[in-house]
Amino acid sequence: MTLTLIAAVAENGVIGANGELAWRNSDDLRRFKSLTTGHPLVMGRRTYESIGRPLPGRRTIVVTRSRDWTAAGVEVAHSIPEALTLVEGLDAFIVGGGDIYAQTMEVADRLEITHVQLHLPGDTYFPAIAPANWERIRVDHRDGFAFASYRRRPLPVTDLPELLGALAPELHPGEYVYCTVETVPAGVDPVVMVAESEGITLVLPKEQAEQLGIAGIFPCVWITLRVPSALHAVGLTAAVSTALTSDGISANIIAGYHHDHLFVPVDRAGDSMAALGALAHTRP
């Protein structure tokens, strides 16, 4: 079962006004239909009444506290847990309103969001999409809005054996260099940026550094350690460093909010991936 929240959300979080959508767009409506057709829809009573009918090709489950409310072609649930029981084992969509989104945000697996590049007036809001909990995996920019897909991040891990078992190194193409600048040049999108009292350290693609005329040192490759590590986890960086130095590989590891990032000499890329692969199957 996959539970997906789908909504069009303005920059100020507004999704509705006076019981109606705050923003309408034909491309967005077509996307909504394409994504949801063939799947159950879960919605609040006011959202259903604003639509006015069951949508073709989709089961409609309405959540309401009223024991007397009914509508033709609609299944009624009197709580979110009851509604989720009705769609157990199925890929279902939560389609509103604000209270229903708020009650299901913590149990959802995915988000399909149309980000509207406007501040809209309204009285109904979508819950905040916390980067610590959600990873944006796809974005399609349009004129004045963007379609974005998110998936829930795995829970962070602190146990070292579990971290090592989940280690999934990803080698990025190309070469990178470390650069020091006083100010970040316009248009530069560094892999890493660290502000120090002596200046700003950037890790840039080697080709980009050369185009900008910025001197670089330590030609390297970039490996992302895609492991759900909590920031207070102990031992992962030390384990990786020890494994690499044991094979005579110099490395620079930078811990990120979501992943750790490893930079090793270009000519040791294959050796580094092999060492990390072996480490992932090691139990201390």
C-alpha positions in Angstrom: 0.0 0.0 0.0 1.2 3.5 -0.9 -0.6 6.5 0.6 -0.1 9.7 -1.4 -1.2 13.2 -0.6 -1.9 15.3 -3.7 -2.6 19.0 -3.7 -1.9 22.4 -5.4 -0.1 24.6 -2.8 0.7 28.3 -3.0 4.0 29.7 -1.7 2.2 30.8 1.5 0.8 27.2 2.0 -2.8 28.1 0.9 -4.8 25.4 -0.9 -8.4 26.6 -0.5 -10.6 29.6 0.1 -14.3 29.5 1.2 -14.6 25.8 0.6 -13.2 26.0 -3.0 -9.8 25.5 -4.5 -7.6 28.6 -4.2 -6.1 28.0 -7.7 -7.2 26.1 -10.8 -5.2 25.2 -13.9 -6.2 22.8 -16.7 -2.7 21.2 -16.8 -2.9 20.6 -13.0 -6.4 19.1 -13.4 -5.2 16.7 -16.1 -2.3 15.6 -14.0 -4.6 15.0 -11.0 -6.8 12.8 -13.2 -3.9 10.9 -14.7 -2.4 10.2 -11.3 -5.6 9.3 -9.4 -7.7 7.4 -12.0 -8.1 3.7 -10.9 -7.2 4.5 -7.3 -9.3 5.2 -4.2 -9.7 8.8 -3.1 -10.0 9.8 0.6 -11.4 13.2 1.3 -13.3 15.2 3.9 -17.0 15.9 3.6 -16.5 19.6 2.7 -14.0 18.6 0.0 -16.5 16.1 -1.4 -19.4 18.7 -1.4 -17.2 21.2 -3.2 -16.7 18.6 -6.0 -20.3 17.6 -5.8 -20.1 14.0 -7.1 -17.9 10.9 -7.1 -15.1 11.3 -9.7 -15.3 8.7 -12.5 -13.0 5.7 -12.4 -12.1 6.2 -8.7 -13.6 4.9 -5.4 -14.6 7.8 -3.2 -14.3 7.6 0.5 -15.6 10.5 2.5 -14.5 11.1 6.1 -17.1 12.7 8.3 -18.0 12.7 12.0 -21.7 12.8 11.1 -23.4 9.4 11.5 -26.3 10.5 9.3 -24.4 11.8 6.2 -24.7 9.7 3.0 -24.2 10.3 -0.7 -24.8 8.0 -3.7 -21.8 6.2 -4.9 -19.7 7.1 -1.9 -18.2 5.1 1.0 -18.4 6.7 4.4 -15.7 6.5 7.1 -16.0 8.3 10.5 -12.3 8.6 11.2 -9.0 8.5 9.3 -8.1 5.1 10.7 -11.4 3.7 9.5 -10.8 5.3 6.0 -7.3 3.8 5.8 -8.7 0.4 6.7 -11.0 0.6 3.7 -8.0 1.2 1.4 -5.6 -1.3 3.1 -3.3 -2.9 0.6 -4.2 -0.4 -2.2 -2.4 2.6 -3.6 -4.7 5.5 -2.4 -4.7 9.2 -2.6 -5.6 11.8 0.0 -7.2 14.8 -1.8 -8.2 17.2 1.0 -9.1 19.2 2.8 -6.7 20.8 5.2 -7.7 18.8 8.3 -7.5 15.5 6.4 -4.0 16.4 5.1 -2.9 17.3 8.6 -4.1 14.0 10.0 -2.5 11.9 7.3 0.8 13.8 6.7 2.7 11.6 9.3 1.5 8.3 7.8 1.8 9.2 4.1 4.5 7.6 1.8 4.5 10.1 -1.0 3.5 13.6 -1.9 2.4 14.9 -5.4 2.5 18.6 -5.1 1.8 21.4 -7.6 3.9 24.3 -6.3 2.0 27.5 -7.3 4.4 30.4 -7.5 2.0 32.9 -6.0 0.9 34.0 -2.5 -2.9 33.4 -2.6 -5.6 34.5 -0.2 -7.4 31.6 1.6 -8.4 29.9 4.8 -7.2 26.3 4.2 -3.5 25.3 4.3 -1.3 22.4 3.4 1.0 21.1 6.2 4.7 22.2 5.9 6.9 19.8 3.9 9.9 19.3 6.2 13.1 18.5 4.2 14.2 16.3 7.1 11.2 14.0 6.4 10.7 14.4 2.6 13.0 14.0 -0.4 12.0 15.6 -3.6 12.7 13.1 -6.3 11.2 14.7 -9.4 10.2 18.3 -10.5 8.7 19.5 -13.7 8.8 23.3 -14.1 6.0 25.0 -15.9 5.0 28.7 -16.4 4.2 30.0 -12.9 4.1 26.6 -11.2 5.9 23.3 -10.9 4.9 19.6 -10.5 6.9 18.0 -7.7 7.0 14.4 -6.4 8.3 13.6 -2.9 9.0 10.4 -1.1 9.3 10.0 2.7 12.9 9.7 3.9 13.8 6.6 5.8 14.1 7.0 9.6 17.6 7.9 10.6 19.8 5.2 12.0 22.3 5.5 14.9 23.4 1.8 15.2 26.7 1.3 13.5 26.2 -2.3 12.2 22.9 -1.2 10.8 24.5 1.9 9.2 27.2 -0.2 7.6 24.7 -2.7 6.3 22.7 0.1 4.7 25.7 1.7 3.1 24.9 2.5 -0.5 27.8 4.4 -2.1 27.0 6.3 -5.3 29.9 7.3 -7.6 29.1 10.5 -9.5 30.5 11.1 -13.0 33.3 13.6 -13.7 36.2 15.1 -11.7 36.0 17.7 -8.9 38.5 20.0 -7.2 38.6 22.0 -4.0 38.7 25.8 -4.5 39.1 28.8 -2.2 37.3 32.1 -3.0 36.5 35.3 -1.2 33.0 35.4 -2.7 30.9 32.8 -4.5 30.8 33.6 -8.2 27.3 34.1 -9.7 25.8 31.0 -11.2 28.0 28.5 -9.3 26.3 25.5 -7.8 29.0 23.8 -5.7 28.8 20.3 -4.4 30.0 21.5 -1.0 30.5 25.0 0.4 32.2 25.7 3.7 32.6 29.3 5.1 35.9 29.7 7.0 37.7 32.7 8.4 40.3 32.4 5.7 37.8 32.3 2.9 35.1 30.1 1.3 35.9 26.6 0.3 34.0 25.1 -2.6 34.0 21.7 -4.2 33.3 22.3 -7.9 33.3 20.2 -11.1 36.9 20.6 -12.4 35.6 21.8 -15.8 33.5 24.5 -14.1 36.4 25.7 -12.0 38.6 25.9 -15.2 35.9 27.9 -17.0 35.7 30.4 -14.2 39.5 30.6 -13.9 39.5 29.4 -10.3 42.5 27.5 -9.2 41.7 24.1 -7.8 43.6 21.5 -5.7 43.1 17.8 -4.9 41.6 16.5 -8.2 39.0 13.9 -6.9 35.8 12.0 -7.5 32.7 12.5 -5.5 31.0 9.5 -3.8 27.7 10.0 -1.9 27.1 7.7 1.0 23.4 7.2 0.7 22.7 5.9 4.1 20.0 7.2 6.5 22.4 8.3 9.2 21.2 10.4 12.1 23.4 13.4 12.8 24.2 12.0 16.3 25.2 8.6 15.0 28.6 7.5 16.1 31.3 5.6 14.2 30.3 5.8 10.5 32.8 8.4 9.5 35.5 6.6 11.5 34.7 3.2 9.9 34.8 4.6 6.4 38.0 6.5 7.0 39.7 3.4 8.6 38.6 1.2 5.7 40.0 3.6 3.1 43.3 4.4 4.9 43.9 0.7 5.4 44.0 0.5 1.6 46.2 3.5 1.4 43.4 5.8 0.0 43.4 9.4 1.1 39.9 10.8 1.6 38.0 13.8 2.7 34.6 13.1 4.2 32.0 15.9 4.7 28.9 15.0 6.7 25.7 16.4 5.2 22.2 16.8 6.6 20.9 14.0 4.5 24.0 12.1 3.4 27.7 11.9 3.9 29.9 13.0 1.0 33.3 11.4 0.2 36.0 12.8 -2.0 38.9 10.5 -3.1 41.7 10.8 -5.6 40.6 10.2 -9.2 42.9 7.2 -9.7 41.5 5.5 -6.6 37.8 5.7 -7.5 37.5 2.0 -8.2 39.5 0.9 -5.2 37.3 3.2 -3.0 34.1 1.7 -4.2 35.4 -1.8 -3.7 36.5 -0.9 -0.1 33.1 0.6 0.6 31.3 -2.4 -0.8 33.3 -4.7 1.4 32.7 -2.5 4.4 28.9 -2.7 3.8 29.1 -6.4 4.4 31.3 -6.1 7.5 29.9 -6.5 11.0 32.1 -5.1 13.9 
